[in-house]
Amino acid sequence: MAKLNPYLNFDGTCEEAFNFYKTVFGGEFKGGITKMKDLEENNLEGMTITEEDREKVMHVCLPIGDELLMGSDVMCEQRSLFKTGNNNYISVFPDSREEADRLFNELSAGGEVEMPMEDVFWGDYFGSFKDKYDIYWMINYNPEDV
């Protein structure tokens, strides 16, 4: 059975917001806070991070009970697309790669794919899209989490 977790996007205030959430819920960030500049440091081909984006949050994850609250900042080039309402994703963690593909294909049918399912640099099999009802989803399979 897949797990569901909220994923929040911010326009430069992710770190501040998650530090606040941490004071409310307690605990520690899973894997720390990854910044946009870390993309370049991981030698991703074709990734150029603007000076303005370097200190923005690429990913942060706060365990709350058995669930995860996750988030990131949008990059400057995406700022025009950022609006309240499209800054929330439902992140699904399926139990298998096959289930990840099935969920991605069925939920994205009639919608808009942002990123097709592919192996990504953080070691997961990942894709994202907006469904035909304008709901944003992320499918994230990691065999080590199963």
C-alpha positions as CSV (number, residue, x, y, z in Angstrom):
1,M,0.0,0.0,0.0
2,A,1.3,3.4,-1.0
3,K,1.9,6.2,1.6
4,L,0.7,9.8,1.0
5,N,2.6,12.8,2.3
6,P,2.1,16.6,1.6
7,Y,4.8,18.4,-0.3
8,L,4.8,22.2,0.0
9,N,6.4,24.8,-2.3
10,F,7.5,28.2,-1.2
11,D,8.7,31.4,-2.9
12,G,11.9,31.7,-0.9
13,T,10.6,31.1,2.6
14,C,10.8,27.3,2.8
15,E,13.7,27.2,5.3
16,E,12.0,29.7,7.6
17,A,8.7,27.9,7.4
18,F,10.2,24.5,8.1
19,N,12.3,25.8,11.0
20,F,9.0,27.1,12.4
21,Y,7.2,23.7,11.8
22,K,10.2,22.0,13.5
23,T,9.6,24.2,16.7
24,V,5.9,23.2,16.7
25,F,6.2,19.4,15.9
26,G,9.7,18.8,17.2
27,G,12.1,16.3,15.7
28,E,15.0,16.7,13.2
29,F,15.0,17.1,9.4
30,K,15.5,13.8,7.6
31,G,18.8,14.2,5.6
32,G,19.1,17.9,6.6
33,I,18.2,20.8,4.3
34,T,19.4,20.5,0.7
35,K,20.0,23.8,-1.0
36,M,19.8,24.5,-4.7
37,K,23.6,25.1,-4.9
38,D,23.9,21.4,-4.0
39,L,22.6,20.5,-7.4
40,E,25.7,22.0,-9.0
41,E,27.9,20.3,-6.4
42,N,26.4,17.0,-7.4
43,N,27.7,17.7,-11.0
44,L,24.3,17.5,-12.6
45,E,24.7,18.0,-16.3
46,G,23.2,21.2,-17.6
47,M,22.2,22.5,-14.2
48,T,23.1,26.2,-13.7
49,I,21.9,27.8,-10.5
50,T,21.6,31.6,-10.4
51,E,23.2,33.5,-7.6
52,E,19.7,34.4,-6.3
53,D,18.7,30.7,-6.1
54,R,21.8,29.2,-4.6
55,E,20.6,29.4,-0.9
56,K,17.0,28.5,-1.6
57,V,15.8,25.1,-0.4
58,M,15.9,22.3,-2.9
59,H,14.4,19.7,-0.5
60,V,13.6,19.4,3.2
61,C,11.7,16.6,5.0
62,L,10.3,16.8,8.6
63,P,9.1,13.5,10.0
64,I,5.8,14.0,12.0
65,G,4.8,10.8,13.6
66,D,4.8,8.1,11.0
67,E,4.4,10.6,8.1
68,L,6.5,13.2,6.4
69,L,6.0,16.9,5.7
70,M,8.2,17.9,2.7
71,G,9.0,21.1,1.0
72,S,11.1,23.2,-1.3
73,D,11.4,26.7,-2.8
74,V,10.7,27.5,-6.4
75,M,13.6,28.7,-8.5
76,C,13.5,32.2,-10.0
77,E,12.6,31.0,-13.5
78,Q,9.5,29.3,-12.0
79,R,8.4,32.2,-9.9
80,S,5.9,33.5,-12.5
81,L,4.2,30.1,-12.3
82,F,4.0,30.1,-8.5
83,K,0.5,30.9,-7.2
84,T,-1.2,30.0,-4.0
85,G,-3.0,26.8,-4.8
86,N,-0.3,25.2,-7.0
87,N,2.2,25.2,-4.1
88,N,1.0,21.9,-2.7
89,Y,1.6,18.5,-4.0
90,I,0.4,15.1,-2.8
91,S,3.5,12.9,-2.7
92,V,2.9,9.2,-3.1
93,F,5.4,6.6,-2.0
94,P,4.5,3.3,-3.7
95,D,5.8,-0.1,-2.7
96,S,7.3,-1.0,-6.1
97,R,8.6,0.5,-9.3
98,E,5.7,-1.1,-11.2
99,E,3.2,0.4,-8.8
100,A,4.9,3.8,-9.3
101,D,4.5,3.5,-13.1
102,R,0.8,2.5,-12.8
103,L,-0.1,5.3,-10.4
104,F,1.8,7.9,-12.5
105,N,0.2,6.7,-15.8
106,E,-3.3,6.5,-14.4
107,L,-3.3,9.7,-12.3
108,S,-1.6,11.8,-15.0
109,A,-4.0,10.7,-17.8
110,G,-5.6,13.9,-19.2
111,G,-3.3,16.1,-17.1
112,E,0.1,17.7,-17.6
113,V,3.3,15.9,-17.0
114,E,6.0,18.1,-15.3
115,M,8.6,15.4,-15.1
116,P,8.3,11.9,-16.5
117,M,9.1,8.9,-14.3
118,E,12.9,8.5,-14.2
119,D,15.8,7.6,-12.0
120,V,16.9,10.8,-10.3
121,F,20.2,11.9,-8.7
122,W,19.0,11.3,-5.1
123,G,18.6,7.6,-5.9
124,D,14.8,7.4,-6.3
125,Y,12.5,6.7,-9.2
126,F,10.5,9.9,-9.5
127,G,8.0,11.8,-11.6
128,S,5.5,14.7,-11.1
129,F,2.4,16.0,-12.8
130,K,-0.8,18.0,-12.6
131,D,-3.9,15.8,-13.0
132,K,-6.9,16.6,-15.1
133,Y,-8.5,18.2,-11.9
134,D,-5.5,20.6,-11.4
135,I,-4.2,18.6,-8.4
136,Y,-0.4,18.3,-8.3
137,W,1.2,14.9,-7.6
138,M,4.7,13.5,-7.1
139,I,5.4,9.8,-7.4
140,N,8.5,8.8,-5.5
141,Y,9.7,5.2,-5.3
142,N,12.8,4.3,-3.3
143,P,13.5,0.5,-2.9
144,E,15.4,1.2,0.3
145,D,12.2,2.6,2.0
146,V,10.1,-0.5,1.3
